[in-house]
Amino acid sequence: MDIRAVIGRNVRRFRVAKGLTQEELSNLCDFDQRYISQVETGQRNLTVLSLYELAQALDTTPVELVTPD
């Protein structure tokens, strides 16, 4: 199991469920849109702080973002 892929799928799932584009999500958590894209495709290692900020922007918890689907 690649945790980066799990987090990427979950970030995308929560983002789409909220009706947000990658750009809108990036604005909510003050990240670059390319960073969001890399997270969603499993190409980016997140820090704990980044994971927390993404979870806050998506109205969820870090645990939900790291839980396999």
Predicted model as a PDB file, atoms N, CA, C, CB and O in Angstrom, pLDDT in the B-factor column:
MODEL        1                                                                  
ATOM      1  N   MET A   1       0.852  -1.179   0.000  1.00 81.00           N  
ATOM      2  CA  MET A   1       0.000   0.000   0.000  1.00 81.00           C  
ATOM      3  C   MET A   1       0.897   1.240   0.000  1.00 81.00           C  
ATOM      4  CB  MET A   1      -0.969  -0.001   1.232  1.00 81.00           C  
ATOM      5  O   MET A   1       1.771   1.388   0.854  1.00 81.00           O  
ATOM      6  N   ASP A   2       0.673   2.101  -0.942  1.00 93.00           N  
ATOM      7  CA  ASP A   2       1.395   3.366  -1.032  1.00 93.00           C  
ATOM      8  C   ASP A   2       0.543   4.447  -0.367  1.00 93.00           C  
ATOM      9  CB  ASP A   2       1.719   3.736  -2.525  1.00 93.00           C  
ATOM     10  O   ASP A   2      -0.493   4.844  -0.901  1.00 93.00           O  
ATOM     11  N   ILE A   3       0.983   4.918   0.795  1.00 96.00           N  
ATOM     12  CA  ILE A   3       0.201   5.895   1.554  1.00 96.00           C  
ATOM     13  C   ILE A   3       0.005   7.186   0.775  1.00 96.00           C  
ATOM     14  CB  ILE A   3       0.877   6.195   2.883  1.00 96.00           C  
ATOM     15  O   ILE A   3      -1.007   7.865   0.946  1.00 96.00           O  
ATOM     16  N   ARG A   4       0.969   7.534  -0.086  1.00 97.00           N  
ATOM     17  CA  ARG A   4       0.797   8.742  -0.900  1.00 97.00           C  
ATOM     18  C   ARG A   4      -0.383   8.600  -1.852  1.00 97.00           C  
ATOM     19  CB  ARG A   4       2.075   9.041  -1.694  1.00 97.00           C  
ATOM     20  O   ARG A   4      -1.131   9.554  -2.066  1.00 97.00           O  
ATOM     21  N   ALA A   5      -0.551   7.418  -2.419  1.00 97.00           N  
ATOM     22  CA  ALA A   5      -1.681   7.170  -3.319  1.00 97.00           C  
ATOM     23  C   ALA A   5      -2.997   7.186  -2.545  1.00 97.00           C  
ATOM     24  CB  ALA A   5      -1.507   5.822  -4.049  1.00 97.00           C  
ATOM     25  O   ALA A   5      -3.997   7.713  -3.032  1.00 97.00           O  
ATOM     26  N   VAL A   6      -3.000   6.613  -1.350  1.00 97.00           N  
ATOM     27  CA  VAL A   6      -4.208   6.602  -0.508  1.00 97.00           C  
ATOM     28  C   VAL A   6      -4.621   8.039  -0.183  1.00 97.00           C  
ATOM     29  CB  VAL A   6      -3.963   5.792   0.809  1.00 97.00           C  
ATOM     30  O   VAL A   6      -5.784   8.409  -0.340  1.00 97.00           O  
ATOM     31  N   ILE A   7      -3.664   8.836   0.266  1.00 98.00           N  
ATOM     32  CA  ILE A   7      -3.967  10.226   0.601  1.00 98.00           C  
ATOM     33  C   ILE A   7      -4.453  10.969  -0.644  1.00 98.00           C  
ATOM     34  CB  ILE A   7      -2.723  10.928   1.202  1.00 98.00           C  
ATOM     35  O   ILE A   7      -5.415  11.734  -0.577  1.00 98.00           O  
ATOM     36  N   GLY A   8      -3.798  10.748  -1.760  1.00 97.00           N  
ATOM     37  CA  GLY A   8      -4.197  11.414  -3.005  1.00 97.00           C  
ATOM     38  C   GLY A   8      -5.627  11.098  -3.405  1.00 97.00           C  
ATOM     39  O   GLY A   8      -6.393  11.991  -3.766  1.00 97.00           O  
ATOM     40  N   ARG A   9      -5.983   9.816  -3.340  1.00 97.00           N  
ATOM     41  CA  ARG A   9      -7.363   9.429  -3.692  1.00 97.00           C  
ATOM     42  C   ARG A   9      -8.366  10.065  -2.730  1.00 97.00           C  
ATOM     43  CB  ARG A   9      -7.518   7.885  -3.675  1.00 97.00           C  
ATOM     44  O   ARG A   9      -9.425  10.535  -3.146  1.00 97.00           O  
ATOM     45  N   ASN A  10      -8.024  10.075  -1.450  1.00 98.00           N  
ATOM     46  CA  ASN A  10      -8.937  10.645  -0.461  1.00 98.00           C  
ATOM     47  C   ASN A  10      -9.076  12.161  -0.613  1.00 98.00           C  
ATOM     48  CB  ASN A  10      -8.456  10.309   0.944  1.00 98.00           C  
ATOM     49  O   ASN A  10     -10.180  12.696  -0.514  1.00 98.00           O  
ATOM     50  N   VAL A  11      -7.972  12.844  -0.850  1.00 98.00           N  
ATOM     51  CA  VAL A  11      -8.046  14.295  -1.064  1.00 98.00           C  
ATOM     52  C   VAL A  11      -8.946  14.586  -2.261  1.00 98.00           C  
ATOM     53  CB  VAL A  11      -6.626  14.901  -1.287  1.00 98.00           C  
ATOM     54  O   VAL A  11      -9.808  15.463  -2.194  1.00 98.00           O  
ATOM     55  N   ARG A  12      -8.747  13.855  -3.354  1.00 98.00           N  
ATOM     56  CA  ARG A  12      -9.567  14.075  -4.549  1.00 98.00           C  
ATOM     57  C   ARG A  12     -11.032  13.774  -4.260  1.00 98.00           C  
ATOM     58  CB  ARG A  12      -9.068  13.204  -5.716  1.00 98.00           C  
ATOM     59  O   ARG A  12     -11.917  14.527  -4.666  1.00 98.00           O  
ATOM     60  N   ARG A  13     -11.287  12.672  -3.558  1.00 98.00           N  
ATOM     61  CA  ARG A  13     -12.675  12.290  -3.251  1.00 98.00           C  
ATOM     62  C   ARG A  13     -13.368  13.371  -2.421  1.00 98.00           C  
ATOM     63  CB  ARG A  13     -12.712  10.940  -2.498  1.00 98.00           C  
ATOM     64  O   ARG A  13     -14.492  13.764  -2.730  1.00 98.00           O  
ATOM     65  N   PHE A  14     -12.709  13.847  -1.378  1.00 98.00           N  
ATOM     66  CA  PHE A  14     -13.305  14.896  -0.540  1.00 98.00           C  
ATOM     67  C   PHE A  14     -13.445  16.209  -1.306  1.00 98.00           C  
ATOM     68  CB  PHE A  14     -12.457  15.115   0.721  1.00 98.00           C  
ATOM     69  O   PHE A  14     -14.438  16.919  -1.147  1.00 98.00           O  
ATOM     70  N   ARG A  15     -12.459  16.531  -2.130  1.00 98.00           N  
ATOM     71  CA  ARG A  15     -12.519  17.774  -2.913  1.00 98.00           C  
ATOM     72  C   ARG A  15     -13.694  17.749  -3.883  1.00 98.00           C  
ATOM     73  CB  ARG A  15     -11.205  17.991  -3.684  1.00 98.00           C  
ATOM     74  O   ARG A  15     -14.453  18.715  -3.968  1.00 98.00           O  
ATOM     75  N   VAL A  16     -13.843  16.659  -4.608  1.00 98.00           N  
ATOM     76  CA  VAL A  16     -14.932  16.530  -5.577  1.00 98.00           C  
ATOM     77  C   VAL A  16     -16.284  16.539  -4.867  1.00 98.00           C  
ATOM     78  CB  VAL A  16     -14.772  15.237  -6.405  1.00 98.00           C  
ATOM     79  O   VAL A  16     -17.235  17.157  -5.346  1.00 98.00           O  
ATOM     80  N   ALA A  17     -16.371  15.856  -3.729  1.00 98.00           N  
ATOM     81  CA  ALA A  17     -17.628  15.821  -2.964  1.00 98.00           C  
ATOM     82  C   ALA A  17     -18.046  17.221  -2.512  1.00 98.00           C  
ATOM     83  CB  ALA A  17     -17.483  14.900  -1.741  1.00 98.00           C  
ATOM     84  O   ALA A  17     -19.237  17.512  -2.408  1.00 98.00           O  
ATOM     85  N   LYS A  18     -17.070  18.079  -2.245  1.00 97.00           N  
ATOM     86  CA  LYS A  18     -17.377  19.451  -1.846  1.00 97.00           C  
ATOM     87  C   LYS A  18     -17.588  20.365  -3.048  1.00 97.00           C  
ATOM     88  CB  LYS A  18     -16.264  19.999  -0.974  1.00 97.00           C  
ATOM     89  O   LYS A  18     -17.918  21.539  -2.881  1.00 97.00           O  
ATOM     90  N   GLY A  19     -17.400  19.839  -4.255  1.00 98.00           N  
ATOM     91  CA  GLY A  19     -17.594  20.632  -5.461  1.00 98.00           C  
ATOM     92  C   GLY A  19     -16.490  21.653  -5.697  1.00 98.00           C  
ATOM     93  O   GLY A  19     -16.727  22.705  -6.292  1.00 98.00           O  
ATOM     94  N   LEU A  20     -15.284  21.343  -5.231  1.00 98.00           N  
ATOM     95  CA  LEU A  20     -14.164  22.268  -5.373  1.00 98.00           C  
ATOM     96  C   LEU A  20     -13.247  21.859  -6.522  1.00 98.00           C  
ATOM     97  CB  LEU A  20     -13.370  22.339  -4.070  1.00 98.00           C  
ATOM     98  O   LEU A  20     -13.059  20.673  -6.792  1.00 98.00           O  
ATOM     99  N   THR A  21     -12.688  22.849  -7.187  1.00 98.00           N  
ATOM    100  CA  THR A  21     -11.631  22.578  -8.146  1.00 98.00           C  
ATOM    101  C   THR A  21     -10.310  22.521  -7.377  1.00 98.00           C  
ATOM    102  CB  THR A  21     -11.591  23.667  -9.280  1.00 98.00           C  
ATOM    103  O   THR A  21     -10.243  22.909  -6.211  1.00 98.00           O  
ATOM    104  N   GLN A  22      -9.277  22.039  -8.034  1.00 98.00           N  
ATOM    105  CA  GLN A  22      -7.963  22.037  -7.391  1.00 98.00           C  
ATOM    106  C   GLN A  22      -7.539  23.465  -7.046  1.00 98.00           C  
ATOM    107  CB  GLN A  22      -6.910  21.369  -8.307  1.00 98.00           C  
ATOM    108  O   GLN A  22      -6.954  23.704  -5.990  1.00 98.00           O  
ATOM    109  N   GLU A  23      -7.829  24.388  -7.916  1.00 97.00           N  
ATOM    110  CA  GLU A  23      -7.473  25.785  -7.667  1.00 97.00           C  
ATOM    111  C   GLU A  23      -8.211  26.344  -6.454  1.00 97.00           C  
ATOM    112  CB  GLU A  23      -7.777  26.635  -8.897  1.00 97.00           C  
ATOM    113  O   GLU A  23      -7.621  27.049  -5.635  1.00 97.00           O  
ATOM    114  N   GLU A  24      -9.492  26.032  -6.340  1.00 98.00           N  
ATOM    115  CA  GLU A  24     -10.262  26.509  -5.182  1.00 98.00           C  
ATOM    116  C   GLU A  24      -9.715  25.912  -3.879  1.00 98.00           C  
ATOM    117  CB  GLU A  24     -11.760  26.149  -5.345  1.00 98.00           C  
ATOM    118  O   GLU A  24      -9.594  26.611  -2.873  1.00 98.00           O  
ATOM    119  N   LEU A  25      -9.389  24.623  -3.908  1.00 98.00           N  
ATOM    120  CA  LEU A  25      -8.811  23.998  -2.724  1.00 98.00           C  
ATOM    121  C   LEU A  25      -7.459  24.617  -2.389  1.00 98.00           C  
ATOM    122  CB  LEU A  25      -8.665  22.489  -2.934  1.00 98.00           C  
ATOM    123  O   LEU A  25      -7.157  24.865  -1.222  1.00 98.00           O  
ATOM    124  N   SER A  26      -6.660  24.862  -3.399  1.00 97.00           N  
ATOM    125  CA  SER A  26      -5.347  25.461  -3.156  1.00 97.00           C  
ATOM    126  C   SER A  26      -5.478  26.835  -2.515  1.00 97.00           C  
ATOM    127  CB  SER A  26      -4.560  25.568  -4.463  1.00 97.00           C  
ATOM    128  O   SER A  26      -4.659  27.204  -1.674  1.00 97.00           O  
ATOM    129  N   ASN A  27      -6.488  27.587  -2.897  1.00 97.00           N  
ATOM    130  CA  ASN A  27      -6.717  28.898  -2.286  1.00 97.00           C  
ATOM    131  C   ASN A  27      -7.152  28.774  -0.828  1.00 97.00           C  
ATOM    132  CB  ASN A  27      -7.768  29.669  -3.076  1.00 97.00           C  
ATOM    133  O   ASN A  27      -6.773  29.597   0.006  1.00 97.00           O  
ATOM    134  N   LEU A  28      -7.940  27.755  -0.522  1.00 96.00           N  
ATOM    135  CA  LEU A  28      -8.410  27.559   0.847  1.00 96.00           C  
ATOM    136  C   LEU A  28      -7.282  27.225   1.817  1.00 96.00           C  
ATOM    137  CB  LEU A  28      -9.442  26.462   0.880  1.00 96.00           C  
ATOM    138  O   LEU A  28      -7.320  27.621   2.982  1.00 96.00           O  
ATOM    139  N   CYS A  29      -6.285  26.502   1.338  1.00 94.00           N  
ATOM    140  CA  CYS A  29      -5.205  26.093   2.241  1.00 94.00           C  
ATOM    141  C   CYS A  29      -3.876  26.768   1.906  1.00 94.00           C  
ATOM    142  CB  CYS A  29      -5.035  24.587   2.195  1.00 94.00           C  
ATOM    143  O   CYS A  29      -2.838  26.404   2.458  1.00 94.00           O  
ATOM    144  N   ASP A  30      -3.906  27.742   1.009  1.00 94.00           N  
ATOM    145  CA  ASP A  30      -2.725  28.531   0.655  1.00 94.00           C  
ATOM    146  C   ASP A  30      -1.593  27.677   0.097  1.00 94.00           C  
ATOM    147  CB  ASP A  30      -2.234  29.290   1.864  1.00 94.00           C  
ATOM    148  O   ASP A  30      -0.423  27.887   0.420  1.00 94.00           O  
ATOM    149  N   PHE A  31      -1.957  26.707  -0.750  1.00 96.00           N  
ATOM    150  CA  PHE A  31      -0.981  25.890  -1.468  1.00 96.00           C  
ATOM    151  C   PHE A  31      -1.089  26.225  -2.945  1.00 96.00           C  
ATOM    152  CB  PHE A  31      -1.211  24.360  -1.216  1.00 96.00           C  
ATOM    153  O   PHE A  31      -2.101  26.767  -3.390  1.00 96.00           O  
ATOM    154  N   ASP A  32      -0.070  25.912  -3.690  1.00 96.00           N  
ATOM    155  CA  ASP A  32      -0.098  26.074  -5.130  1.00 96.00           C  
ATOM    156  C   ASP A  32      -0.979  24.984  -5.738  1.00 96.00           C  
ATOM    157  CB  ASP A  32       1.335  26.026  -5.719  1.00 96.00           C  
ATOM    158  O   ASP A  32      -1.034  23.872  -5.214  1.00 96.00           O  
ATOM    159  N   GLN A  33      -1.661  25.288  -6.827  1.00 97.00           N  
ATOM    160  CA  GLN A  33      -2.523  24.312  -7.483  1.00 97.00           C  
ATOM    161  C   GLN A  33      -1.719  23.107  -7.948  1.00 97.00           C  
ATOM    162  CB  GLN A  33      -3.250  24.950  -8.666  1.00 97.00           C  
ATOM    163  O   GLN A  33      -2.221  21.984  -7.913  1.00 97.00           O  
ATOM    164  N   ARG A  34      -0.490  23.318  -8.380  1.00 97.00           N  
ATOM    165  CA  ARG A  34       0.364  22.192  -8.808  1.00 97.00           C  
ATOM    166  C   ARG A  34       0.654  21.250  -7.643  1.00 97.00           C  
ATOM    167  CB  ARG A  34       1.692  22.714  -9.403  1.00 97.00           C  
ATOM    168  O   ARG A  34       0.766  20.038  -7.828  1.00 97.00           O  
ATOM    169  N   TYR A  35       0.775  21.814  -6.443  1.00 97.00           N  
ATOM    170  CA  TYR A  35       1.006  21.004  -5.249  1.00 97.00           C  
ATOM    171  C   TYR A  35      -0.195  20.086  -5.013  1.00 97.00           C  
ATOM    172  CB  TYR A  35       1.260  21.908  -4.008  1.00 97.00           C  
ATOM    173  O   TYR A  35      -0.029  18.899  -4.734  1.00 97.00           O  
ATOM    174  N   ILE A  36      -1.402  20.642  -5.125  1.00 98.00           N  
ATOM    175  CA  ILE A  36      -2.624  19.837  -4.958  1.00 98.00           C  
ATOM    176  C   ILE A  36      -2.653  18.726  -5.998  1.00 98.00           C  
ATOM    177  CB  ILE A  36      -3.898  20.724  -5.078  1.00 98.00           C  
ATOM    178  O   ILE A  36      -2.981  17.585  -5.676  1.00 98.00           O  
ATOM    179  N   SER A  37      -2.319  19.045  -7.224  1.00 98.00           N  
ATOM    180  CA  SER A  37      -2.291  18.049  -8.286  1.00 98.00           C  
ATOM    181  C   SER A  37      -1.301  16.937  -7.963  1.00 98.00           C  
ATOM    182  CB  SER A  37      -1.935  18.703  -9.622  1.00 98.00           C  
ATOM    183  O   SER A  37      -1.606  15.760  -8.158  1.00 98.00           O  
ATOM    184  N   GLN A  38      -0.123  17.297  -7.472  1.00 98.00           N  
ATOM    185  CA  GLN A  38       0.884  16.299  -7.122  1.00 98.00           C  
ATOM    186  C   GLN A  38       0.438  15.441  -5.935  1.00 98.00           C  
ATOM    187  CB  GLN A  38       2.212  16.984  -6.804  1.00 98.00           C  
ATOM    188  O   GLN A  38       0.726  14.245  -5.889  1.00 98.00           O  
ATOM    189  N   VAL A  39      -0.251  16.041  -4.994  1.00 98.00           N  
ATOM    190  CA  VAL A  39      -0.785  15.273  -3.862  1.00 98.00           C  
ATOM    191  C   VAL A  39      -1.796  14.255  -4.377  1.00 98.00           C  
ATOM    192  CB  VAL A  39      -1.445  16.215  -2.805  1.00 98.00           C  
ATOM    193  O   VAL A  39      -1.735  13.078  -4.020  1.00 98.00           O  
ATOM    194  N   GLU A  40      -2.719  14.703  -5.211  1.00 98.00           N  
ATOM    195  CA  GLU A  40      -3.787  13.827  -5.704  1.00 98.00           C  
ATOM    196  C   GLU A  40      -3.265  12.691  -6.574  1.00 98.00           C  
ATOM    197  CB  GLU A  40      -4.793  14.634  -6.486  1.00 98.00           C  
ATOM    198  O   GLU A  40      -3.894  11.636  -6.653  1.00 98.00           O  
ATOM    199  N   THR A  41      -2.139  12.889  -7.219  1.00 97.00           N  
ATOM    200  CA  THR A  41      -1.574  11.828  -8.058  1.00 97.00           C  
ATOM    201  C   THR A  41      -0.525  10.998  -7.319  1.00 97.00           C  
ATOM    202  CB  THR A  41      -0.957  12.431  -9.309  1.00 97.00           C  
ATOM    203  O   THR A  41       0.132  10.147  -7.919  1.00 97.00           O  
ATOM    204  N   GLY A  42      -0.369  11.244  -6.020  1.00 96.00           N  
ATOM    205  CA  GLY A  42       0.545  10.457  -5.210  1.00 96.00           C  
ATOM    206  C   GLY A  42       2.010  10.751  -5.458  1.00 96.00           C  
ATOM    207  O   GLY A  42       2.871   9.930  -5.141  1.00 96.00           O  
ATOM    208  N   GLN A  43       2.300  11.907  -6.020  1.00 96.00           N  
ATOM    209  CA  GLN A  43       3.687  12.268  -6.336  1.00 96.00           C  
ATOM    210  C   GLN A  43       4.341  13.108  -5.251  1.00 96.00           C  
ATOM    211  CB  GLN A  43       3.737  13.017  -7.643  1.00 96.00           C  
ATOM    212  O   GLN A  43       5.525  13.431  -5.353  1.00 96.00           O  
ATOM    213  N   ARG A  44       3.603  13.464  -4.226  1.00 94.00           N  
ATOM    214  CA  ARG A  44       4.104  14.397  -3.217  1.00 94.00           C  
ATOM    215  C   ARG A  44       4.057  13.773  -1.840  1.00 94.00           C  
ATOM    216  CB  ARG A  44       3.299  15.695  -3.231  1.00 94.00           C  
ATOM    217  O   ARG A  44       3.056  13.165  -1.461  1.00 94.00           O  
ATOM    218  N   ASN A  45       5.135  13.919  -1.091  1.00 93.00           N  
ATOM    219  CA  ASN A  45       5.151  13.539   0.317  1.00 93.00           C  
ATOM    220  C   ASN A  45       4.655  14.730   1.122  1.00 93.00           C  
ATOM    221  CB  ASN A  45       6.585  13.095   0.780  1.00 93.00           C  
ATOM    222  O   ASN A  45       5.184  15.834   0.992  1.00 93.00           O  
ATOM    223  N   LEU A  46       3.657  14.516   1.939  1.00 94.00           N  
ATOM    224  CA  LEU A  46       3.112  15.603   2.741  1.00 94.00           C  
ATOM    225  C   LEU A  46       3.745  15.636   4.119  1.00 94.00           C  
ATOM    226  CB  LEU A  46       1.603  15.470   2.864  1.00 94.00           C  
ATOM    227  O   LEU A  46       4.084  14.594   4.680  1.00 94.00           O  
ATOM    228  N   THR A  47       3.902  16.823   4.657  1.00 96.00           N  
ATOM    229  CA  THR A  47       4.273  16.948   6.055  1.00 96.00           C  
ATOM    230  C   THR A  47       3.003  16.792   6.879  1.00 96.00           C  
ATOM    231  CB  THR A  47       4.983  18.316   6.346  1.00 96.00           C  
ATOM    232  O   THR A  47       1.896  16.853   6.343  1.00 96.00           O  
ATOM    233  N   VAL A  48       3.160  16.594   8.156  1.00 97.00           N  
ATOM    234  CA  VAL A  48       2.006  16.491   9.050  1.00 97.00           C  
ATOM    235  C   VAL A  48       1.212  17.793   8.999  1.00 97.00           C  
ATOM    236  CB  VAL A  48       2.456  16.176  10.508  1.00 97.00           C  
ATOM    237  O   VAL A  48      -0.019  17.767   8.994  1.00 97.00           O  
ATOM    238  N   LEU A  49       1.894  18.914   8.962  1.00 97.00           N  
ATOM    239  CA  LEU A  49       1.220  20.210   8.899  1.00 97.00           C  
ATOM    240  C   LEU A  49       0.420  20.362   7.609  1.00 97.00           C  
ATOM    241  CB  LEU A  49       2.240  21.341   9.016  1.00 97.00           C  
ATOM    242  O   LEU A  49      -0.708  20.856   7.637  1.00 97.00           O  
ATOM    243  N   SER A  50       0.988  19.945   6.480  1.00 97.00           N  
ATOM    244  CA  SER A  50       0.267  20.017   5.204  1.00 97.00           C  
ATOM    245  C   SER A  50      -0.963  19.128   5.223  1.00 97.00           C  
ATOM    246  CB  SER A  50       1.184  19.616   4.043  1.00 97.00           C  
ATOM    247  O   SER A  50      -2.026  19.518   4.740  1.00 97.00           O  
ATOM    248  N   LEU A  51      -0.819  17.931   5.781  1.00 97.00           N  
ATOM    249  CA  LEU A  51      -1.949  17.012   5.891  1.00 97.00           C  
ATOM    250  C   LEU A  51      -3.056  17.643   6.728  1.00 97.00           C  
ATOM    251  CB  LEU A  51      -1.505  15.669   6.509  1.00 97.00           C  
ATOM    252  O   LEU A  51      -4.229  17.574   6.364  1.00 97.00           O  
ATOM    253  N   TYR A  52      -2.688  18.252   7.839  1.00 97.00           N  
ATOM    254  CA  TYR A  52      -3.655  18.918   8.712  1.00 97.00           C  
ATOM    255  C   TYR A  52      -4.349  20.067   7.983  1.00 97.00           C  
ATOM    256  CB  TYR A  52      -2.961  19.440   9.980  1.00 97.00           C  
ATOM    257  O   TYR A  52      -5.569  20.206   8.067  1.00 97.00           O  
ATOM    258  N   GLU A  53      -3.588  20.886   7.273  1.00 97.00           N  
ATOM    259  CA  GLU A  53      -4.170  22.030   6.561  1.00 97.00           C  
ATOM    260  C   GLU A  53      -5.121  21.580   5.457  1.00 97.00           C  
ATOM    261  CB  GLU A  53      -3.064  22.902   5.966  1.00 97.00           C  
ATOM    262  O   GLU A  53      -6.173  22.188   5.260  1.00 97.00           O  
ATOM    263  N   LEU A  54      -4.760  20.521   4.739  1.00 98.00           N  
ATOM    264  CA  LEU A  54      -5.673  19.977   3.727  1.00 98.00           C  
ATOM    265  C   LEU A  54      -6.954  19.459   4.370  1.00 98.00           C  
ATOM    266  CB  LEU A  54      -4.990  18.850   2.937  1.00 98.00           C  
ATOM    267  O   LEU A  54      -8.050  19.707   3.867  1.00 98.00           O  
ATOM    268  N   ALA A  55      -6.816  18.745   5.473  1.00 98.00           N  
ATOM    269  CA  ALA A  55      -7.993  18.220   6.171  1.00 98.00           C  
ATOM    270  C   ALA A  55      -8.903  19.357   6.617  1.00 98.00           C  
ATOM    271  CB  ALA A  55      -7.571  17.369   7.385  1.00 98.00           C  
ATOM    272  O   ALA A  55     -10.121  19.267   6.469  1.00 98.00           O  
ATOM    273  N   GLN A  56      -8.337  20.410   7.154  1.00 97.00           N  
ATOM    274  CA  GLN A  56      -9.133  21.566   7.594  1.00 97.00           C  
ATOM    275  C   GLN A  56      -9.875  22.183   6.413  1.00 97.00           C  
ATOM    276  CB  GLN A  56      -8.230  22.627   8.269  1.00 97.00           C  
ATOM    277  O   GLN A  56     -11.061  22.495   6.520  1.00 97.00           O  
ATOM    278  N   ALA A  57      -9.192  22.358   5.304  1.00 97.00           N  
ATOM    279  CA  ALA A  57      -9.809  22.959   4.116  1.00 97.00           C  
ATOM    280  C   ALA A  57     -10.928  22.089   3.562  1.00 97.00           C  
ATOM    281  CB  ALA A  57      -8.759  23.196   3.037  1.00 97.00           C  
ATOM    282  O   ALA A  57     -11.872  22.599   2.958  1.00 97.00           O  
ATOM    283  N   LEU A  58     -10.826  20.778   3.763  1.00 98.00           N  
ATOM    284  CA  LEU A  58     -11.830  19.843   3.253  1.00 98.00           C  
ATOM    285  C   LEU A  58     -12.881  19.473   4.303  1.00 98.00           C  
ATOM    286  CB  LEU A  58     -11.151  18.584   2.752  1.00 98.00           C  
ATOM    287  O   LEU A  58     -13.719  18.603   4.067  1.00 98.00           O  
ATOM    288  N   ASP A  59     -12.833  20.129   5.452  1.00 97.00           N  
ATOM    289  CA  ASP A  59     -13.784  19.853   6.539  1.00 97.00           C  
ATOM    290  C   ASP A  59     -13.786  18.384   6.946  1.00 97.00           C  
ATOM    291  CB  ASP A  59     -15.188  20.266   6.123  1.00 97.00           C  
ATOM    292  O   ASP A  59     -14.844  17.776   7.112  1.00 97.00           O  
ATOM    293  N   THR A  60     -12.610  17.831   7.103  1.00 98.00           N  
ATOM    294  CA  THR A  60     -12.476  16.449   7.531  1.00 98.00           C  
ATOM    295  C   THR A  60     -11.297  16.362   8.500  1.00 98.00           C  
ATOM    296  CB  THR A  60     -12.280  15.493   6.308  1.00 98.00           C  
ATOM    297  O   THR A  60     -10.794  17.384   8.966  1.00 98.00           O  
ATOM    298  N   THR A  61     -10.865  15.154   8.796  1.00 98.00           N  
ATOM    299  CA  THR A  61      -9.750  14.969   9.724  1.00 98.00           C  
ATOM    300  C   THR A  61      -8.558  14.375   8.972  1.00 98.00           C  
ATOM    301  CB  THR A  61     -10.163  14.051  10.916  1.00 98.00           C  
ATOM    302  O   THR A  61      -8.732  13.754   7.924  1.00 98.00           O  
ATOM    303  N   PRO A  62      -7.360  14.562   9.499  1.00 97.00           N  
ATOM    304  CA  PRO A  62      -6.205  13.907   8.892  1.00 97.00           C  
ATOM    305  C   PRO A  62      -6.363  12.384   8.843  1.00 97.00           C  
ATOM    306  CB  PRO A  62      -4.944  14.271   9.659  1.00 97.00           C  
ATOM    307  O   PRO A  62      -5.910  11.737   7.898  1.00 97.00           O  
ATOM    308  N   VAL A  63      -7.002  11.824   9.856  1.00 98.00           N  
ATOM    309  CA  VAL A  63      -7.220  10.372   9.893  1.00 98.00           C  
ATOM    310  C   VAL A  63      -8.029   9.925   8.678  1.00 98.00           C  
ATOM    311  CB  VAL A  63      -7.944   9.961  11.197  1.00 98.00           C  
ATOM    312  O   VAL A  63      -7.717   8.904   8.064  1.00 98.00           O  
ATOM    313  N   GLU A  64      -9.060  10.681   8.332  1.00 98.00           N  
ATOM    314  CA  GLU A  64      -9.877  10.327   7.165  1.00 98.00           C  
ATOM    315  C   GLU A  64      -9.047  10.351   5.878  1.00 98.00           C  
ATOM    316  CB  GLU A  64     -11.072  11.290   7.038  1.00 98.00           C  
ATOM    317  O   GLU A  64      -9.288   9.564   4.963  1.00 98.00           O  
ATOM    318  N   LEU A  65      -8.076  11.253   5.817  1.00 98.00           N  
ATOM    319  CA  LEU A  65      -7.260  11.360   4.600  1.00 98.00           C  
ATOM    320  C   LEU A  65      -6.237  10.235   4.479  1.00 98.00           C  
ATOM    321  CB  LEU A  65      -6.543  12.698   4.573  1.00 98.00           C  
ATOM    322  O   LEU A  65      -5.796   9.926   3.372  1.00 98.00           O  
ATOM    323  N   VAL A  66      -5.853   9.618   5.591  1.00 97.00           N  
ATOM    324  CA  VAL A  66      -4.859   8.534   5.514  1.00 97.00           C  
ATOM    325  C   VAL A  66      -5.491   7.153   5.597  1.00 97.00           C  
ATOM    326  CB  VAL A  66      -3.837   8.685   6.625  1.00 97.00           C  
ATOM    327  O   VAL A  66      -4.785   6.147   5.519  1.00 97.00           O  
ATOM    328  N   THR A  67      -6.809   7.088   5.755  1.00 97.00           N  
ATOM    329  CA  THR A  67      -7.502   5.808   5.852  1.00 97.00           C  
ATOM    330  C   THR A  67      -7.684   5.199   4.447  1.00 97.00           C  
ATOM    331  CB  THR A  67      -8.880   5.988   6.556  1.00 97.00           C  
ATOM    332  O   THR A  67      -8.254   5.841   3.565  1.00 97.00           O  
ATOM    333  N   PRO A  68      -7.199   3.961   4.240  1.00 95.00           N  
ATOM    334  CA  PRO A  68      -7.376   3.322   2.926  1.00 95.00           C  
ATOM    335  C   PRO A  68      -8.852   3.198   2.558  1.00 95.00           C  
ATOM    336  CB  PRO A  68      -6.721   1.935   2.916  1.00 95.00           C  
ATOM    337  O   PRO A  68      -9.705   2.971   3.417  1.00 95.00           O  
ATOM    338  N   ASP A  69      -9.134   3.349   1.278  1.00 82.00           N  
ATOM    339  CA  ASP A  69     -10.519   3.267   0.797  1.00 82.00           C  
ATOM    340  C   ASP A  69     -10.962   1.862   0.527  1.00 82.00           C  
ATOM    341  CB  ASP A  69     -10.686   4.074  -0.442  1.00 82.00           C  
ATOM    342  O   ASP A  69     -12.103   1.643   0.119  1.00 82.00           O  
TER     343      ASP A  69                                                      
ENDMDL                                                                          
END                                                                             
